[in-house]
């Protein structure tokens, strides 16, 4: 049975990794793989309902949390709330703008997810930079900074969120433990690209008419929704600490408060005017395909966990490599090629909390490695794929100009983490 499960999981994983050449959405592949693995498990062992219910509960917590967080971000974006940040960025020096964009992306990604942050910051660079070659270098820094910023925050990257919700890390510990390595990961490539662009001045793009026919939000509405949305997301770790309730309850509670606030603010507008600004409209814009992917892949990995395949894999890696830091570093490098969600899910199944308690070296270092390793290749993270689509970045351009810098940053951050701990 175990051999059959491994074969089908490898096929599923390969189909996910080669989603673009195959032109098959990875969400469909994940669901098919999930169904096949649990069917095989049930046929060979009989009743697996208890194991399935246990895995479904853990998966649902992650999915509900992500759904709430994604909806909050969409609400803020619908009100042009991110203009609160972008409208304040004014400089004519290329290097100053690069450092500013890098650090804004880094800290914004810690509160939002790295995908949304990348989209927001890429949109900003298109408004500020008229030359495409300059925007490409900025895109490389945005990808690196977004992934680095998400790694040290419990709500900044889906893999860190998975570890947090699973009880493998706590909010304050991951911030204290991974913040400095994440900064190192970003600053090293940022310094090199800044040196390459020294002396250049910003060439502004031609102004075009935007948002034609679109209802413009007021300054109050933009500011209120921005700070309320960010406040709700930042309050979730505090809510979990004070109430000991799972994070998805905090984010859903905050979403309800934000919904109520929106209804009160827009109650005087007609239905057509406020349609785009409602939470119901935001729910239609969230990336449901990604949520379905998380459901499929997390449940598929859970099937391997219940059959002890992942525990056996951990023992094999320990025997072959021996050093935990080296194993996690290699996993981070692998995340540049394959999706880091199933990679972290598998790692959580490979090692138990009894063996490695919450906030152990293994879990914190895994959060750093899986979160930042994807920057090495542009297809290695959701942020990279988004930047690739927005700016039409060629894979091999990124390999030639950014990948080595991202690798050096990744290794530098990993060394910093090991030295600090």
Beta strands, then each sheet from edge to edge (+ up, - down):
end
